[in-house]
Amino acid sequence: MSWLRRVAAYFPTVVLARRNLSRATARSLLAIAAVVIGVVAIGTIGMGGEAFKQDQMEAFEGFGGTATVYPVYHHDGSGSINGDFSRQNINRMRQVTDGTTVLPIVERWDTLVQTPTGEVIITAQVKGLDNPGSFYDAQSGTIPDNWKRSAIVGSRIAENNDIQPGDRITVSVNGSFTRKFSVAAVLEPQGFADQLRADRTVFVPLDEFDDPEYDSAIVRVDPTTTSVDAATESIESEFNTRERNVYVQKVQEQREGFEKTFETINQFLIGVGSISLLVAAVTIANTMLMSAIEREREIGVMRAVGYPKRAVVSLLVAESSILGIIGSMVGVPLALGIGMVLNQVLLGDPLAFTAAGLRYVAIGAVFGIGTSLLAGVYPAWKAAKKQPVEALD
């Protein structure tokens, strides 16, 4: 007797269940296919969602110690609205944050940007920024230390309009200036996490604006020496003593919000995918009911020769469990294979699995086996409840 037969001798119910399933091969294969689809759906959606989230969260890398300070506008007695930051406000921010980098921003919407050939760049924004090299890196060209009479262009603007360092573009700001600037540098792509939306922005020196009032300020800390939380708390304590005069938004808060949003969307999609496992459960329940009806006389003989109800239930539940186990064993490798393709497309590394992504594959396998097991309970109970005389009639 081989070792396989010796092991099978300890599990006669499983051996008998496997034999019964092989008698209805087509029906069993369809039930297994339903489980495979459910496991693959849950695992693939979960891993794909995690890979997409990981891809999007990479946009926040490098901005962890960054926050944006906005002024809160108030109506004065004359009915006008007061706001914006003065140079004195910016200096106060630098003082209370103990030397933290504070970059004032001038942002204008009534602007016009033209390419070297005179074409208008409709989507371009114009912002005044001091010392951009302390915040951004150049993809091409060089960000000058002494920034005069030159402009720095975002990656998307440069790519879409074929702008290179050394080109001359025209920037018009209503009520301030209309000048030609030499493009000193094109910035590295920043992604959607950048507070200044640099990819679609043309930056010019702050000195181009006469005695400007600043629309916002970027606060950036060195994580090794201080925390952005401490810096922002100092600014809020300084400016929001009697009333709220500033509003601070940290990049980390944005990241946490995006993570929660992606997690909610992923769970919703997995819930939709789990419907396929419910379909698999119905398929298996139907398979087991049909099997019980076809083998009614066989089950009646078993009951007549002394098989207890528990043994009949165990046999049919074992059959449904085998369907779920086989379906999960086939579905898990398929899900992992599809996950590798998604990782390659989104992350550039087919093996960039996360613990959360692999957990969804495990959840799919467990649900596949669990739903199959539960789907066999009712047909098994119904078959075992029948009296031997009725079954043999």
N, C-alpha and C positions, 0 to 999 in steps of 0.2 A: 504494500500500500504506500503510495507516494505521500510526501509531507502535506500536499494540498488536500488529499483525501482525509488525512488524519485531522487536519484543521477543520475540514468540512463536517467531520463526524461530531464535532463539538457544537456545530450550529446547523442542525438539520432543518430548522425553519427557514433559514436563509437559502439553503440549497434547494429546498422545495419551492420557495418563492421565485428563485431564479429560473427554475424549470418551467414554472407556470407562465412567467413572462415571456419565455422563449416560444411558447405555444401561440402567442399572439404578437409576433414580431413587429408587424406594421403598426399596430395600435400602440405598442410600447415605444417604438421609435418616435412616433408623433408626440407622445407625452414627454419624452426626453427632450425633443426639440423645443417644446414650449418652455421647459425649465431652462434650457440653454439660452434661449432668447431673453428670458427674464434676468438671469444672472449676468449676461453680457450687457443688458440695458443698464442695470444698476451700477455695475462695475465701471463701464465705459463712461457713463454720465458723471459718476463721482470723480474718476481720475481726470477726465477731460475738464471738469469744472475746477479741480484743484490746479491743474496745469495752466489753465487760463488765468486763474487768480494769481498764481505765482508769476506768470508773465506780466500781468498788469502791475503787481506790487513792485516789480523791479524798477518801475518808473519813480518810486519813492526813494530809491537808494541814493544816498548823498544829501537828502533833504531832511534827515532825521533831526538835526539840531537847528531847524529853521522855523521861523514864525513870521507872520505878516501883521503889522499894526495898522489899523484903519482908524481914521477920525470918526467920531460920532457927531452928526450935524444937529445943531439946535437952532430954533427960531429966536431971533432977538426981538427987542421991543418994537422995531420998525416993520416987522413982518418978513425980513430977509433971513436967509439961512447962513449961519456961520459954521465954518469947518476948515479942513485942511490943516497941515502942519507947517509951522514956521521954522526958520533955522534954529531959533531958540528952543523949540520943542524937540528938534532932532538932537541938539546938544544935551538937553536934559535926559533924553533916553540913553545917550552914550555914558553920561555920568552915573546914572542909577544902575546901569548894567555893568559897571566896572570894566570899561574898555571893550565890551562886546561889539562886534561889527554891526553897525547900523547904517543901512544904505537907504537914503531918501529917494523916493520915486516921484517923477512927474509923468502923468499919463494924460495924453490928449486924444480926443476922438475926432475933432474937426481938423483932420490932417489929410495930406495927399503925398503919396510916395510914387516916384516915377523911376523906371529902370533906365539904364544908360541909353536905350533906344527911344525913350520918351513914353513908353507904355505905362499906364497907371496900374499899380498893384492894389486892387480893391480890398483885399483881405488884410493888408499890412496895418499894424498898429505902430504908433510912435510913442516911445517912452524916453524920458530923460533919466540917466543913471550915472552916478558917480562911481568910478573905479570898478568897472564890470569884471575885471580880472580877478577880483577877490571872491567872486561868486560863480563865474562861468569859466569853462575851458574852450579854447578855440579848436575847431575841427580843421580849419585851414586859415592861413594868415597868422597874425600875432596881435593880441590885445595890448595896446600900448599903455605904458605906465602914465605918461603925460598925454591925456586924451583930449586932443584939440583938433577941430575941423575934420574929424573922421567919424565914421559910423560903423556900427557892428550889426550884422544881419543874422537873424535866426535861420536855422537849418532849413525849415520848410519854405520860407520866403526865397532863400537862395536856390534851393533845388527847383522850385516851380518856375522861377524866372531866370534861371541860368546866370546867377550873379556870382562873381568870383572876387577874391581880394584884389584890390587895385582898381576895380570898376568905380565909376562915379555915378551916384544916384542923386536925385533931387528930392528934398524933403521940404514940404510946406506945412507950417503950423499956423492956423488962422490967428491973427493978432499978435504973432510972435516973430516968425521969420520964414523966409523962403531961401534955401541955400543948397548948393551942391556939396556933397560929402564924398570923400574917398572911402571905399569900404576897406577897413583895416583887417577885419576877420569875419569868418563865418563860424557861428557857435556850434558846439556839439549838440545833437538832438537831446532835448530835455524831457519830452513826454508830457503827459497831462498833469503830472503832479507839480510841475513848476508853477509857483504862484504868479510869476510875471508872464506866463505863456510866451516864453522867449522864442519858441519855434516859429511863431507868426509875427514877430516884433522886429522893428528897426530901432536900435538904441542910439541915441545921440547924447553928447555931453550936457550935463546940467547947466553949464555956463551959457549954453545957447538960449536959455530962458532967462529973461531979465527979472531978477529978484523973485524967484518962483515961490509959490506956495505948494507944498508937497501933498500929493494925493494919498500916499501911504509910505510905509517904511518897512524894509526887510531887516529882521534881526537874525543874526547867525552866530552861534556859539561854537566853541571848541569843546566837543563832548568829553575830552580828557581833563579839562580844567573846571568846567561848570556845566550846568544843565539848562536847557531851553526853558524848562518850567520855572526855574529860579529867576531867569532873566525876564520872562513875561510877567511873573508875579511882581517883580520890582517896578516894571513899567506901569502896570495896572494900579499898584499902590501909590505911585507918584502922580498919576493923572486922574484917577477916579476917586478922589477923596470926598468931594461933596456931591458930585454927579458923574454919570458915566460919560467920559470924554473920549475914550479910546476903546476899540474892540480888537482883541488879539485872537488870531486864528493860527494854531500850530499845525504843521504838516502831519505830525503824528496823529492828531485828532482826525484829520482827513483820511489818513491811512486806515485807522480803526473803523471809520465809517464805511469806507469802501470794502473792507474785509467782511463786515457784517452784512453789507448788501450782497456781495458775492456768495456768502454762505447761505443767505436766505434763498437766493435764486437757485443755487445748487441743490438745496434740500427740496425745493419745489419741483425741479426737474427730476430728481430721484423719485419723488412721490409719483410723478407721472410714469416714470419707467417701471415702478413697482407694480403698476396695473398689469403689466405683462405677466408678472408672477401670479397675480390673481387669475388671469386667464389660464396659466399653467395649472393652477390648483383645480380649476373647473374641469380642465381637460383630463387631469389625473383622476378626479372624482368620477367623471363619466367613464373613463377606462376601467376603473375598479368596479363600478356598478355593472357595466356590461360583462366584465369578467365574472362577477358573482352570479349574474343571471345565467350565463352560459354554463357555469360549473355548479348549478344549483343541486343537481343530483349527486355530483361528486362530494359537495359539502354535506349533503344529507347522509351519504354513506359514512363519511368521517364522523359525523355526530352520532350515527347509529352504532358505530363500533367503539364508541367511548371517548371520542375527541371532545374536550370541554369547550365551552364558548370562548374562553380566553385563548385557547390554542388557535381557533379559527380567526379570531380578531388579530392575533399576533401574526398569522400567516399573511393576511391581506394587508395589514399595515406594513409588514416587511416588504411586500411587493411594491407598495407605493413609495416607501423610503428608498428602495433600490433605484427607482426611477429618478428620484430627486438627487441621490448621490451621484449617479452616472451623469445626469444633466449638469450638476455643479462641477464635476470633474472635467467635463468638456468645456463648460462655460468659462471657468476661471482662466485657463490658458488663452482662450480667444479674447477675453477681456484684457488680459495683460498685453497681448499682441497689439490690439487696437490702441491701448494706452501708450505703448512704445511709439507708435506712429504719431499720436497726438503730441507726445513729449518732443519728438523730433521736429514737428512742424512749429510748435509754440515756443519751445525752449532750446531747441538745437541739440538736445541730448536725449536719446531714446531711453536711457536708464534714470532719468531725473524724476524718479517716483518719490512722492512724499509719504509719510506715515499715514496722513489723512486719506490720501488717494488709495493706498493699499487697503486701508480699513474699509473703504466702500466695496472693494472686491470681496473681502471677507464677509461683509454684511450681505452682499448678493448671494454668496454661496450658502450662508446660514439660512437666509430666507428661502432659498430654493429648496433646501432639504426640509426645512420646517414646514413650508406650505405643502410640500408633497406628503409629508407624514400626516399632517392634519387632514389633507384631502382624502386620505384612505380610511380615516376613522369611521365616518358615517357608513360607507359601503360595507366595511367590515362588521360594524355593529348590526347593520340591517341583515347581513347574511347569517351571522351567528345567532340572531334572535329567532330565526325561523326554526320551527320544530322539525325533527328528522322525518316524521311522517308526511308533513306538508311538502318537504323538499323531494321526497321519493315518490310522491303521488304523480 
